[in-house]
Amino acid sequence: MELDKIKTYFHVVFADMGKDETFCYLFPENEFVSEQYTEIDDLLQIISKKFEGSNITATFSTILINICVDVSRYPKKCHDEIIEAVISAMNNITGIMNALITDDGSLMDYADIEIEENDMFEEIFWDDALGLTNLDLSYNAHVDGFDGECFDYSVYFTDDVADETKADAVRNAVQSFDFNVTGDDYIGYLSISSDNNKVSIYLDLGNVQPQNENKIIQGILLALNNVHGIKKVIINEGCL
């Protein structure tokens, strides 16, 4: 696929296309809202009618919209045209920052993607996707990758020691933080433990309302501003 054929206001990264399915991941400038998802769904229905026999669906969260394009009924020579139509249509949706085109439905193998861009984009891709670059943090924070609805925060301290006392400090900071969620006040399953040189925070966002997901992911990082001596936090460390 020749990216220069696709004229968009947002940045597009092409990794690969699947034989039967290709995934287009959209990342927001801030957060996606349900109205944007509805607009995207309407556009995809129009494209599906144009390319009769294709099956194009989308799933929604505030931090990521996943468009699955099933082109198994179309010859390979038509695949580029369908994907280009999908990406081009997204110009009608405001608030998109980046798009990733890949054959990977799990987002697990991002580190293996060869991006013909500068190294800085690759380094901050996930940080931007989760809005970390917009947070005022007293320590360094970075995202290694995505692992579905689960987020594992590795909290490192300046003295390179993590014991139960520090785990308690992290636990108290997170539990006392106001995440300002709307509707259902469930913030997901949380587990906090110490492991020699780091404190681990495990977050499972299953059953969390979509509009609250980003508030919770970022809220944990903001809560850690209240813990003394944190050097860095890595989300989903080693997620390759």
N, C-alpha and C positions, 0 to 999 in steps of 0.2 A: 504494500500500500504506500502511495506517495502522499505524505502528509501535506505537502505544499498545495495539493489540490483542494484541501479542506480549509476554508477560510472561516476562522472562528475568532471571537474576542477573548477566549480563554486559551490556556496552554494545553496542547494535546501531546501525549506521549504514546507512541505506538510500540508495543512489545511483540505481539504475535496475534495471529488469528487461528481459531480452531477449525477443524475439518467440518464439524457440525454446528458448534456453538462458539460464539465470540462474546466476550463480556466488555461492556463499556462502563467504567466506574467514573462517576462524577463527584467531585469534591467541592464544597461550598467556600465562598469567601468568608462567611460567618457561620450561619446555620441554614439548612434547608427547612422550609415550612410545608405544611400539607398542601397549600395552594399550588406550590411549584410542582409537587408530585402529580397533582391532578392535571396541570397543564402538560407535563411531560407525557403522562398516560394518554391524553387526547392526541398529542402529536404522534405517538407510537402507533396508535390505532389507524391514523391516516396512512402512515408508512406501510403498515401491515396490509392495508387494502390495496395500496399501490403495487406491492410485491406479494400478490396473492399466493398463499401457501407458506409464507414465512410466519414465524411465531416470535413476536417481540414483546417481552414483558419487563416490568421494572419492580424492584422492591425499594422501600423507602426507610431512611432514618435521617435524623437531623445532621449527621456527619458524613453520610454517604448514600448515594443513589446508585444502585446496581441495575444496569440494563442488560438483559440476556437476549441475544439475537440468535435464534435458531434458524439456520439457513440450510438444514440438511436436505430439503427438497429442491434446492437450487443448485445449478452447476457452479463449480468453483469460480468460473469467469465472472459470475454475477455477485460474488460475495463482497468485493470491494465497493461496488456501487451501493449495496444495501447499507453497509457500515458507514459509508460517506454520507448517505441520506440521513441516517440516525444522528451522526455527530453534527452535521450542518443544521439540522432542525433544532438542536439545542441552543443555537444563537437566539432563539425566541424566548429563552429562559434566562432571566437575570440572576446574578449572584453566583455563577459558576466560576471557580478559580482554576481547576485543573481537570483534565479527563485522561483516563488511562485505558487503552485498548489492549486486551490480552485474551489468551485462551484459558487463563487460570481463573476458575470460579471461586477460589478460596482466598486469593490475595496473599497466599503464604510464600510464594516464591519470588517476591519482588526483588530480592537481592540478586537473582539470576538474570534479571532483565537488562539487556544492553541498551542503554539510553544514549542516543547521539546528542547529548547536551553536556553542559559543563558539570563538574563534580558537585558543585554547590547545590544544583537543583536536586540531584539524587539524595544528597545529605538531608535537605530540609523538606523533602516531599511529604513525608508522614507528619513532620512537625507542623507544617502548614495545614495539612488535612484535618488535624485535630485542634487547630487553633492555638498551638503552644507559643508560636512566635508573637502572639498578641497579648500574652499574659505577663503581668509584672511579678516575676518570681525572684526570690533572694538566692537562688541556686541555679545551676544549669540543668536543663531538662531536654530529653531527646526521646523520640519514638523509633524503635528499630523496625516495626512492622505491625501488621494486623493479625489477630487470631480470633476472627468471628466476633462474638459478643463478649469475649473474655479479655481482660486487661490485667497484666501482671506488672506492678510498679516495683522496681528495684531501687531502694533508697540507700544511698551511700553517704557516710559521714566523713568529716574532715580528719578525724583521728583513725579512720579505717577500722573502727570497732563497732559492732552492733550487738547489743545484749538485750535482755528483757526489759531493762529500764528504758532503753531507747524505743523499743517496740511499744511500751506503755505510753510514751510521749507521743508517738505517731498515732496510736489508737485513740488517745484522748483528743488530739487535734482534729482527727477526721470525724469522730463521733460528735464533737461539739460544733462542727462547722454547719452553717446554714446554707444548704445547697439551693434554696429558693426554687424548689421544684413546683410544678403546677399539677393540679388534678390529684392523681394517686401519689402519695408521698413516699412510695417505695423506691429506694435508691439502689436496689440490686443486692446480691449476696456479697458480703465483704469478709475477708479473712486476713488478719495481720499477724505476722510472726517474725522472729529474728533468726538469722542464720550466719553466725560468725562475723562476716564482714559487711552484711547488709540487712536491712529490714525489708521484708516482702509484703506488699499489699496486693491481694488477689481480689479482683472485681469481676463479677459475672452480671451482665446487664440483661439477662434473660427475664422477660416479663416486665421490664421497665418501659414506661410510655416513651415513644420516640422523641417527643418534645423535651424530655428531661435528660436524654443520654449525654449530650455534650456538657450540660451543666454539672453532671456528676463526674464525668471524666476530668474536666478542668477543675472542678471544685476540690477534688482530692489534692491536686497540685497546689491550689491556692491555700488549702488548709495546712499544707506542709510548710508554708511560710512562717507558721507559728511554732515550728520546731527548731530549736537551736542546733547549729553545727552541721546542717545538711550540706553536702558538697555537690551532689548530683542525683538526679532521678532518671532512670531509663525505663521506658514503658515497653513491655514485651521484648526484653533483652534477648538477643540471639534468635529472634524470630526471622528465619531465613526461608 
